[in-house]
Amino acid sequence: RAQAAAEAFDRALTEAGVVIDPRIVCREDAECDAPLLDVARLSDLILIQQPEPGNARPSDAHLEEVLLQSGRPCLIVPYTGTAQVPFRNVTVAWDGSRSAARTLGDALPFLRTAARVEVVEVATGFVPDGAARGARLIAHLEAHGVAACHRTLVSSLPFAQAILSHMADEGSDLLVMGAYGHSRLREALLGGASRDMLGCMTVPVLMAH
Protein backbone atom coordinates (compact mmCIF):
# COMPACT_ATOMS: atom_id res chain seq x y z
CA ARG A 1 0.00 0.00 0.00
CA ALA A 2 2.85 2.40 0.82
CA GLN A 3 4.58 1.50 -2.46
CA ALA A 4 1.38 2.11 -4.43
CA ALA A 5 0.98 5.53 -2.79
CA ALA A 6 4.60 6.42 -3.59
CA GLU A 7 4.13 5.42 -7.23
CA ALA A 8 0.93 7.48 -7.53
CA PHE A 9 2.73 10.46 -5.99
CA ASP A 10 5.63 10.03 -8.42
CA ARG A 11 3.22 10.04 -11.39
CA ALA A 12 1.58 13.24 -10.11
CA LEU A 13 4.98 14.90 -9.77
CA THR A 14 5.91 13.92 -13.31
CA GLU A 15 2.66 15.34 -14.69
CA ALA A 16 3.28 18.59 -12.79
CA GLY A 17 6.87 18.83 -13.99
CA VAL A 18 8.25 18.69 -10.45
CA VAL A 19 11.56 16.93 -9.88
CA ILE A 20 11.80 15.23 -6.49
CA ASP A 21 12.82 11.84 -5.15
CA PRO A 22 9.88 10.24 -3.30
CA ARG A 23 10.78 7.72 -0.64
CA ILE A 24 8.90 5.59 1.83
CA VAL A 25 9.81 6.61 5.37
CA CYS A 26 7.93 3.84 7.13
CA ARG A 27 5.14 1.37 6.58
CA GLU A 28 1.81 1.19 8.37
CA ASP A 29 2.79 -1.78 10.50
CA ALA A 30 5.97 -0.11 11.80
CA GLU A 31 6.77 2.50 14.44
CA CYS A 32 6.56 5.72 12.45
CA ASP A 33 6.58 8.75 14.75
CA ALA A 34 10.36 9.16 15.04
CA PRO A 35 11.28 8.67 11.35
CA LEU A 36 8.33 10.81 10.24
CA LEU A 37 9.39 13.67 12.50
CA ASP A 38 13.01 13.41 11.32
CA VAL A 39 11.88 13.99 7.74
CA ALA A 40 9.17 16.51 8.61
CA ARG A 41 11.51 18.81 10.52
CA LEU A 42 13.67 19.25 7.42
CA SER A 43 10.72 20.00 5.13
CA ASP A 44 9.32 23.36 4.04
CA LEU A 45 5.73 22.13 4.02
CA ILE A 46 4.03 18.91 5.09
CA LEU A 47 1.02 17.65 3.12
CA ILE A 48 -1.43 15.48 5.04
CA GLN A 49 -4.76 13.95 4.06
CA GLN A 50 -7.66 14.55 6.42
CA PRO A 51 -8.62 11.34 8.27
CA GLU A 52 -11.68 9.84 6.62
CA PRO A 53 -14.60 9.42 9.05
CA GLY A 54 -15.59 5.78 9.39
CA ASN A 55 -12.53 4.54 7.51
CA ALA A 56 -9.62 4.94 9.91
CA ARG A 57 -6.13 4.04 8.70
CA PRO A 58 -3.08 3.29 10.86
CA SER A 59 -1.35 6.37 9.41
CA ASP A 60 -4.10 8.65 10.78
CA ALA A 61 -2.68 8.15 14.27
CA HIS A 62 0.46 10.08 13.30
CA LEU A 63 -1.38 13.25 12.25
CA GLU A 64 -1.45 14.88 15.68
CA GLU A 65 2.19 13.98 16.34
CA VAL A 66 3.34 15.63 13.12
CA LEU A 67 1.12 18.68 13.65
CA LEU A 68 2.27 19.35 17.19
CA GLN A 69 5.86 18.09 17.21
CA SER A 70 7.34 18.76 13.76
CA GLY A 71 7.65 22.53 14.11
CA ARG A 72 6.72 22.85 10.43
CA PRO A 73 3.57 24.09 8.67
CA CYS A 74 1.13 21.35 7.69
CA LEU A 75 -1.34 21.62 4.82
CA ILE A 76 -4.21 19.23 5.49
CA VAL A 77 -6.36 18.47 2.45
CA PRO A 78 -9.91 17.05 2.60
CA TYR A 79 -10.20 13.31 1.96
CA THR A 80 -12.77 14.00 -0.75
CA GLY A 81 -12.87 16.49 -3.59
CA THR A 82 -10.01 18.36 -5.26
CA ALA A 83 -8.06 21.47 -4.31
CA GLN A 84 -7.10 24.08 -6.88
CA VAL A 85 -3.76 25.82 -6.47
CA PRO A 86 -2.69 28.52 -6.21
CA PHE A 87 -5.27 29.41 -3.60
CA ARG A 88 -7.11 32.58 -4.60
CA ASN A 89 -9.44 33.36 -1.68
CA VAL A 90 -7.84 32.79 1.71
CA THR A 91 -9.38 33.10 5.17
CA VAL A 92 -7.09 33.55 8.18
CA ALA A 93 -8.56 32.63 11.57
CA TRP A 94 -6.92 34.96 14.10
CA ASP A 95 -7.06 34.98 17.89
CA GLY A 96 -3.71 36.59 18.73
CA SER A 97 -2.20 33.36 20.06
CA ARG A 98 1.33 32.06 19.52
CA SER A 99 0.06 29.31 17.22
CA ALA A 100 -1.95 31.78 15.13
CA ALA A 101 1.09 34.07 14.80
CA ARG A 102 3.33 31.17 13.80
CA THR A 103 0.89 29.95 11.17
CA LEU A 104 0.38 33.46 9.79
CA GLY A 105 4.12 33.75 9.17
CA ASP A 106 4.28 30.33 7.54
CA ALA A 107 1.30 31.21 5.32
CA LEU A 108 2.88 34.33 3.76
CA PRO A 109 3.87 32.60 0.48
CA PHE A 110 0.22 31.56 0.01
CA LEU A 111 -1.13 34.95 1.06
CA ARG A 112 1.10 36.87 -1.36
CA THR A 113 -0.30 34.99 -4.36
CA ALA A 114 -3.96 35.14 -3.29
CA ALA A 115 -6.41 37.53 -4.93
CA ARG A 116 -8.26 38.03 -1.64
CA VAL A 117 -7.18 37.60 1.99
CA GLU A 118 -9.60 38.04 4.88
CA VAL A 119 -8.58 37.87 8.53
CA VAL A 120 -11.46 36.70 10.71
CA GLU A 121 -11.78 36.79 14.49
CA VAL A 122 -14.63 34.63 15.79
CA ALA A 123 -16.33 36.00 18.91
CA THR A 124 -19.54 35.41 20.82
CA GLY A 125 -20.16 39.13 21.28
CA PHE A 126 -18.80 42.64 20.79
CA VAL A 127 -14.99 42.91 20.97
CA PRO A 128 -14.07 46.36 22.39
CA ASP A 129 -10.62 46.64 20.78
CA GLY A 130 -11.36 44.48 17.74
CA ALA A 131 -11.08 47.27 15.16
CA ALA A 132 -7.76 48.56 16.51
CA ARG A 133 -6.29 45.07 16.77
CA GLY A 134 -7.47 44.31 13.25
CA ALA A 135 -5.88 47.49 11.90
CA ARG A 136 -2.52 46.54 13.42
CA LEU A 137 -2.72 43.09 11.88
CA ILE A 138 -3.63 44.45 8.45
CA ALA A 139 -0.70 46.89 8.63
CA HIS A 140 1.62 43.99 9.52
CA LEU A 141 0.46 42.03 6.48
CA GLU A 142 0.79 45.07 4.21
CA ALA A 143 4.42 45.39 5.32
CA HIS A 144 4.91 41.86 3.98
CA GLY A 145 3.26 42.56 0.64
CA VAL A 146 -0.19 41.21 1.49
CA ALA A 147 -3.36 43.27 1.00
CA ALA A 148 -6.00 41.99 3.43
CA CYS A 149 -9.23 42.94 5.15
CA HIS A 150 -10.33 42.22 8.73
CA ARG A 151 -13.66 41.11 10.11
CA THR A 152 -14.99 40.17 13.54
CA LEU A 153 -17.45 37.32 13.10
CA VAL A 154 -19.99 37.26 15.95
CA SER A 155 -21.52 33.80 16.24
CA SER A 156 -22.94 31.47 18.87
CA LEU A 157 -21.89 28.43 16.83
CA PRO A 158 -18.82 26.35 17.71
CA PHE A 159 -15.66 27.77 16.12
CA ALA A 160 -15.33 25.20 13.31
CA GLN A 161 -18.96 25.53 12.24
CA ALA A 162 -18.87 29.33 12.39
CA ILE A 163 -15.72 29.76 10.34
CA LEU A 164 -16.56 27.10 7.75
CA SER A 165 -20.05 28.52 7.23
CA HIS A 166 -18.56 31.98 6.73
CA MET A 167 -15.97 30.62 4.30
CA ALA A 168 -18.68 28.91 2.26
CA ASP A 169 -20.53 32.23 1.99
CA GLU A 170 -17.35 33.99 0.87
CA GLY A 171 -16.13 31.25 -1.49
CA SER A 172 -12.85 30.80 0.39
CA ASP A 173 -10.57 27.98 -0.78
CA LEU A 174 -7.99 27.89 2.05
CA LEU A 175 -8.16 28.31 5.83
CA VAL A 176 -5.11 29.40 7.80
CA MET A 177 -5.28 28.71 11.54
CA GLY A 178 -3.08 27.75 14.46
CA ALA A 179 -2.90 24.14 15.64
CA TYR A 180 -3.78 24.43 19.29
CA GLY A 181 -2.65 21.81 21.76
CA HIS A 182 -2.37 21.01 25.43
CA SER A 183 -0.43 18.53 27.53
CA ARG A 184 -1.75 15.55 29.41
CA LEU A 185 0.36 12.84 30.99
CA ARG A 186 3.41 14.30 29.20
CA GLU A 187 1.76 13.89 25.80
CA ALA A 188 0.89 16.69 23.43
CA LEU A 189 -2.75 16.52 22.37
CA LEU A 190 -4.72 18.57 19.88
CA GLY A 191 -7.13 21.04 21.42
CA GLY A 192 -10.87 20.84 20.83
CA ALA A 193 -11.08 23.56 18.15
CA SER A 194 -8.31 22.00 16.05
CA ARG A 195 -9.71 18.50 16.44
CA ASP A 196 -13.21 19.69 15.48
CA MET A 197 -11.84 21.41 12.38
CA LEU A 198 -10.02 18.27 11.23
CA GLY A 199 -13.26 16.35 11.60
CA CYS A 200 -15.50 18.64 9.55
CA MET A 201 -13.16 20.62 7.25
CA THR A 202 -14.42 21.14 3.69
CA VAL A 203 -11.42 23.06 2.28
CA PRO A 204 -7.65 22.70 2.72
CA VAL A 205 -6.40 23.94 6.10
CA LEU A 206 -2.89 25.25 6.81
CA MET A 207 -1.90 24.68 10.44
CA ALA A 208 1.26 25.10 12.50
CA HIS A 209 2.04 24.82 16.19
C-alpha positions in Angstrom: 0.0 0.0 0.0 2.9 2.4 0.8 4.6 1.5 -2.5 1.4 2.1 -4.4 1.0 5.5 -2.8 4.6 6.4 -3.6 4.1 5.4 -7.2 0.9 7.5 -7.5 2.7 10.5 -6.0 5.6 10.0 -8.4 3.2 10.0 -11.4 1.6 13.2 -10.1 5.0 14.9 -9.8 5.9 13.9 -13.3 2.7 15.3 -14.7 3.3 18.6 -12.8 6.9 18.8 -14.0 8.3 18.7 -10.5 11.6 16.9 -9.9 11.8 15.2 -6.5 12.8 11.8 -5.1 9.9 10.2 -3.3 10.8 7.7 -0.6 8.9 5.6 1.8 9.8 6.6 5.4 7.9 3.8 7.1 5.1 1.4 6.6 1.8 1.2 8.4 2.8 -1.8 10.5 6.0 -0.1 11.8 6.8 2.5 14.4 6.6 5.7 12.4 6.6 8.8 14.7 10.4 9.2 15.0 11.3 8.7 11.4 8.3 10.8 10.2 9.4 13.7 12.5 13.0 13.4 11.3 11.9 14.0 7.7 9.2 16.5 8.6 11.5 18.8 10.5 13.7 19.2 7.4 10.7 20.0 5.1 9.3 23.4 4.0 5.7 22.1 4.0 4.0 18.9 5.1 1.0 17.6 3.1 -1.4 15.5 5.0 -4.8 14.0 4.1 -7.7 14.5 6.4 -8.6 11.3 8.3 -11.7 9.8 6.6 -14.6 9.4 9.1 -15.6 5.8 9.4 -12.5 4.5 7.5 -9.6 4.9 9.9 -6.1 4.0 8.7 -3.1 3.3 10.9 -1.3 6.4 9.4 -4.1 8.6 10.8 -2.7 8.2 14.3 0.5 10.1 13.3 -1.4 13.2 12.3 -1.4 14.9 15.7 2.2 14.0 16.3 3.3 15.6 13.1 1.1 18.7 13.7 2.3 19.3 17.2 5.9 18.1 17.2 7.3 18.8 13.8 7.7 22.5 14.1 6.7 22.8 10.4 3.6 24.1 8.7 1.1 21.4 7.7 -1.3 21.6 4.8 -4.2 19.2 5.5 -6.4 18.5 2.4 -9.9 17.0 2.6 -10.2 13.3 2.0 -12.8 14.0 -0.8 -12.9 16.5 -3.6 -10.0 18.4 -5.3 -8.1 21.5 -4.3 -7.1 24.1 -6.9 -3.8 25.8 -6.5 -2.7 28.5 -6.2 -5.3 29.4 -3.6 -7.1 32.6 -4.6 -9.4 33.4 -1.7 -7.8 32.8 1.7 -9.4 33.1 5.2 -7.1 33.5 8.2 -8.6 32.6 11.6 -6.9 35.0 14.1 -7.1 35.0 17.9 -3.7 36.6 18.7 -2.2 33.4 20.1 1.3 32.1 19.5 0.1 29.3 17.2 -1.9 31.8 15.1 1.1 34.1 14.8 3.3 31.2 13.8 0.9 29.9 11.2 0.4 33.5 9.8 4.1 33.8 9.2 4.3 30.3 7.5 1.3 31.2 5.3 2.9 34.3 3.8 3.9 32.6 0.5 0.2 31.6 0.0 -1.1 35.0 1.1 1.1 36.9 -1.4 -0.3 35.0 -4.4 -4.0 35.1 -3.3 -6.4 37.5 -4.9 -8.3 38.0 -1.6 -7.2 37.6 2.0 -9.6 38.0 4.9 -8.6 37.9 8.5 -11.5 36.7 10.7 -11.8 36.8 14.5 -14.6 34.6 15.8 -16.3 36.0 18.9 -19.5 35.4 20.8 -20.2 39.1 21.3 -18.8 42.6 20.8 -15.0 42.9 21.0 -14.1 46.4 22.4 -10.6 46.6 20.8 -11.4 44.5 17.7 -11.1 47.3 15.2 -7.8 48.6 16.5 -6.3 45.1 16.8 -7.5 44.3 13.3 -5.9 47.5 11.9 -2.5 46.5 13.4 -2.7 43.1 11.9 -3.6 44.4 8.4 -0.7 46.9 8.6 1.6 44.0 9.5 0.5 42.0 6.5 0.8 45.1 4.2 4.4 45.4 5.3 4.9 41.9 4.0 3.3 42.6 0.6 -0.2 41.2 1.5 -3.4 43.3 1.0 -6.0 42.0 3.4 -9.2 42.9 5.2 -10.3 42.2 8.7 -13.7 41.1 10.1 -15.0 40.2 13.5 -17.5 37.3 13.1 -20.0 37.3 15.9 -21.5 33.8 16.2 -22.9 31.5 18.9 -21.9 28.4 16.8 -18.8 26.4 17.7 -15.7 27.8 16.1 -15.3 25.2 13.3 -19.0 25.5 12.2 -18.9 29.3 12.4 -15.7 29.8 10.3 -16.6 27.1 7.7 -20.0 28.5 7.2 -18.6 32.0 6.7 -16.0 30.6 4.3 -18.7 28.9 2.3 -20.5 32.2 2.0 -17.3 34.0 0.9 -16.1 31.2 -1.5 -12.8 30.8 0.4 -10.6 28.0 -0.8 -8.0 27.9 2.1 -8.2 28.3 5.8 -5.1 29.4 7.8 -5.3 28.7 11.5 -3.1 27.8 14.5 -2.9 24.1 15.6 -3.8 24.4 19.3 -2.7 21.8 21.8 -2.4 21.0 25.4 -0.4 18.5 27.5 -1.8 15.5 29.4 0.4 12.8 31.0 3.4 14.3 29.2 1.8 13.9 25.8 0.9 16.7 23.4 -2.7 16.5 22.4 -4.7 18.6 19.9 -7.1 21.0 21.4 -10.9 20.8 20.8 -11.1 23.6 18.1 -8.3 22.0 16.1 -9.7 18.5 16.4 -13.2 19.7 15.5 -11.8 21.4 12.4 -10.0 18.3 11.2 -13.3 16.3 11.6 -15.5 18.6 9.5 -13.2 20.6 7.2 -14.4 21.1 3.7 -11.4 23.1 2.3 -7.6 22.7 2.7 -6.4 23.9 6.1 -2.9 25.2 6.8 -1.9 24.7 10.4 1.3 25.1 12.5 2.0 24.8 16.2 
